[in-house]
């Protein structure tokens, strides 16, 4: 069993380190799994023999099983921790919280997922900001249009009042013109009467002159 586990460990460990660890931590990871293999190969026989001698052969299987469970737990945490972060970010986005950022240097699929979620959150923030700016611009334009409509309504009311005043002035002017026409007609009638009176006075004067001439002739 040691030969089978050791062979698989030496082939799988470099791949795990290359895919799951960022470049700055790979040296430490390689040192840990290399030292672990060497130390395990040195300690395992002594530990198994000591446990089997003192507690029986079953204790050796129990101890190695517990160590395997602890190792499996660490592996599960290594996988579930980034998934939990991804789920938290997705829940925050679902609830409308776009302020959280996600940074991860892992080169595996989980790291790619976390970076993609972070990029999506930033893109959504930019889109929401642009939409908010557009809404503010539309609101400002609507306010300006409303103000312009109020000004136009006020000017329309003022124009209507001016037209009413003009109509009233026109009516007054018409009445004045009508009165002037009537006054002119009366003056015309008076002038006609005066002419007639003057003509009659002229005839009377002529009659008087004729009478005076006749008296003058008679006196001779």
C-alpha positions as CSV (number, residue, x, y, z in Angstrom):
1,X,0.0,0.0,0.0
2,X,2.8,2.4,0.7
3,X,4.2,1.8,-2.8
4,X,0.8,2.5,-4.4
5,X,0.2,5.7,-2.4
6,X,3.7,7.0,-2.9
7,X,3.6,6.5,-6.7
8,X,0.3,8.3,-7.0
9,X,1.4,11.1,-4.7
10,X,4.6,11.9,-6.7
11,X,2.6,12.1,-10.0
12,X,-0.5,13.9,-8.7
13,X,1.2,16.4,-6.3
14,X,2.9,18.6,-9.0
15,X,-0.3,18.8,-11.0
16,X,-2.3,19.8,-7.8
17,X,0.3,22.4,-7.0
18,X,0.4,23.8,-10.5
19,X,-3.4,24.1,-10.7
20,X,-4.5,25.0,-7.2
21,X,-1.7,27.3,-5.8
22,X,-0.7,30.8,-6.9
23,X,2.9,31.1,-8.3
24,X,4.2,32.8,-5.1
25,X,3.0,29.8,-2.9
26,X,4.1,26.9,-5.2
27,X,7.6,26.6,-3.8
28,X,6.2,26.2,-0.3
29,X,3.6,23.7,-1.5
30,X,6.2,21.6,-3.2
31,X,8.4,21.7,-0.1
32,X,5.5,20.6,2.1
33,X,4.5,17.6,0.0
34,X,8.0,16.5,-0.6
35,X,8.9,16.8,3.1
36,X,5.6,15.1,4.0
37,X,6.3,12.1,1.8
38,X,9.8,11.7,3.2
39,X,8.7,12.2,6.8
40,X,5.7,10.0,6.3
41,X,7.8,7.2,4.9
42,X,10.1,7.5,7.9
43,X,7.5,7.8,10.7
44,X,4.8,5.5,9.3
45,X,6.6,2.2,10.0
46,X,7.5,3.3,13.5
47,X,4.0,4.6,14.2
48,X,2.2,1.6,12.8
49,X,4.5,-0.9,14.6
50,X,4.2,1.0,17.9
51,X,0.4,1.2,17.7
52,X,0.0,-2.4,16.7
53,X,2.4,-3.6,19.4
54,X,0.8,-1.6,22.2
55,X,-2.9,-1.3,21.2
56,X,-3.3,-4.1,18.7
57,X,-3.3,-4.2,15.0
58,X,-6.7,-2.5,14.8
59,X,-5.4,0.7,16.3
60,X,-3.0,1.1,13.4
61,X,-6.0,1.1,11.0
62,X,-7.9,3.5,13.2
63,X,-5.1,5.9,13.5
64,X,-4.4,5.9,9.8
65,X,-8.1,6.2,9.1
66,X,-8.4,9.3,11.4
67,X,-5.4,10.9,9.7
68,X,-7.0,10.2,6.3
69,X,-10.2,11.8,7.5
70,X,-8.3,14.9,8.7
71,X,-6.6,15.1,5.3
72,X,-9.9,14.7,3.5
73,X,-11.4,17.4,5.6
74,X,-8.6,19.8,4.6
75,X,-9.1,18.9,1.0
76,X,-12.9,19.5,1.3
77,X,-12.2,22.9,2.9
78,X,-9.8,23.7,0.1
79,X,-12.6,23.1,-2.4
80,X,-15.7,24.4,-0.5
81,X,-14.1,27.6,0.8
82,X,-13.8,29.3,-2.6
83,X,-17.3,27.9,-3.5
84,X,-18.6,29.5,-0.4
85,X,-17.1,32.8,-1.3
86,X,-18.6,32.5,-4.8
87,X,-22.0,31.7,-3.3
88,X,-21.8,34.7,-0.9
89,X,-20.9,37.0,-3.8
90,X,-23.8,35.6,-5.9
91,X,-26.2,36.1,-3.0
92,X,-25.0,39.7,-2.5
93,X,-25.5,40.4,-6.2
94,X,-29.0,38.8,-6.0
95,X,-29.9,41.1,-3.1
96,X,-28.7,44.2,-5.0
97,X,-25.4,44.7,-3.2
98,X,-22.8,45.4,-5.9
99,X,-20.1,46.8,-3.6
100,X,-18.3,43.6,-2.9
101,X,-15.2,42.7,-4.9
102,X,-13.7,39.3,-5.5
103,X,-9.9,38.8,-6.0
104,X,-8.3,35.4,-6.3
105,X,-5.0,34.2,-7.7
106,X,-5.9,30.5,-8.1
107,X,-5.4,29.1,-11.6
108,X,-7.9,26.3,-11.4
109,X,-11.6,26.4,-12.4
110,X,-12.6,27.7,-9.0
111,X,-10.2,30.6,-9.2
112,X,-11.6,31.4,-12.7
113,X,-15.1,31.2,-11.4
114,X,-14.3,33.7,-8.6
115,X,-12.6,36.1,-10.9
116,X,-15.5,35.9,-13.4
117,X,-17.9,36.7,-10.6
118,X,-15.8,39.6,-9.5
119,X,-15.7,40.9,-13.1
120,X,-19.5,40.5,-13.4
121,X,-20.0,42.5,-10.2
122,X,-17.8,45.3,-11.4
123,X,-19.6,45.3,-14.8
124,X,-23.0,45.4,-13.1
125,X,-21.8,48.4,-11.0
126,X,-20.7,50.3,-14.1
127,X,-24.0,49.5,-15.9
128,X,-26.1,50.6,-12.8
129,X,-24.0,53.8,-12.6
130,X,-24.6,54.5,-16.3
131,X,-28.3,53.8,-15.9
132,X,-28.5,56.1,-12.8
133,X,-26.7,58.9,-14.7
134,X,-29.1,58.4,-17.6
135,X,-32.1,58.6,-15.2
136,X,-30.7,61.8,-13.6
137,X,-30.2,63.3,-17.1
138,X,-33.8,62.4,-18.1
139,X,-35.1,63.8,-14.8
140,X,-33.2,67.0,-15.4
141,X,-34.4,67.3,-18.9
142,X,-38.0,66.6,-17.8
143,X,-37.7,69.4,-15.2
144,X,-36.4,71.8,-17.8
145,X,-39.3,70.9,-20.1
146,X,-41.8,71.4,-17.3
147,X,-40.2,74.8,-16.5
148,X,-40.4,75.7,-20.2
149,X,-44.1,74.7,-20.3
150,X,-44.8,76.9,-17.3
151,X,-43.0,79.8,-19.0
152,X,-44.9,79.2,-22.2
153,X,-48.2,79.0,-20.4
154,X,-47.4,82.3,-18.6
155,X,-46.5,84.0,-21.8
156,X,-49.6,82.6,-23.5
157,X,-51.7,84.1,-20.7
158,X,-50.0,87.4,-21.0
159,X,-50.6,87.3,-24.8
160,X,-54.2,86.6,-24.2
161,X,-54.5,89.5,-21.8
162,X,-52.8,91.8,-24.3
163,X,-55.2,90.6,-27.0
164,X,-58.2,91.3,-24.7
165,X,-56.8,94.8,-24.0
166,X,-56.3,95.3,-27.8
167,X,-59.9,94.2,-28.5
168,X,-61.2,96.6,-25.8
169,X,-59.1,99.5,-27.3
170,X,-60.4,98.6,-30.7
171,X,-64.0,98.7,-29.5
172,X,-63.4,102.1,-27.9
173,X,-61.8,103.3,-31.1
174,X,-64.8,102.1,-33.1
175,X,-67.2,103.8,-30.7
176,X,-65.2,107.0,-31.0
177,X,-65.2,106.8,-34.8
178,X,-68.9,106.2,-34.8
179,X,-69.4,109.2,-32.5
180,X,-67.2,111.3,-34.8
181,X,-69.2,110.2,-37.8
182,X,-72.4,111.2,-36.2
183,X,-70.9,114.6,-35.1
184,X,-69.8,115.1,-38.7
185,X,-73.3,114.3,-40.0
186,X,-74.7,116.8,-37.5
187,X,-72.2,119.4,-38.6
188,X,-73.1,118.8,-42.2
189,X,-76.7,119.2,-41.5
190,X,-76.0,122.5,-39.6
191,X,-73.9,123.7,-42.5
192,X,-76.6,122.9,-44.9
193,X,-79.1,124.8,-42.8
194,X,-76.7,127.7,-42.5
195,X,-76.3,127.8,-46.3
196,X,-80.0,127.7,-46.8
197,X,-80.4,130.6,-44.2
198,X,-77.7,132.5,-46.0
199,X,-79.4,132.1,-49.4
200,X,-82.7,133.2,-47.9
201,X,-81.0,136.2,-46.3
202,X,-79.5,137.1,-49.7
203,X,-82.8,137.0,-51.4
204,X,-84.2,139.3,-48.6
205,X,-81.3,141.7,-49.1
206,X,-82.0,141.7,-52.9
207,X,-85.6,142.4,-52.3
208,X,-84.7,145.2,-49.9
209,X,-82.3,146.7,-52.5
210,X,-84.9,146.5,-55.2
211,X,-87.5,148.1,-52.8
212,X,-85.0,150.9,-52.1
213,X,-84.4,151.5,-55.8
214,X,-88.1,151.7,-56.4
215,X,-88.5,154.2,-53.5
216,X,-85.7,156.3,-54.8
217,X,-87.2,156.4,-58.3
218,X,-90.6,157.3,-56.9
219,X,-89.1,160.2,-54.9
220,X,-87.8,161.8,-58.0
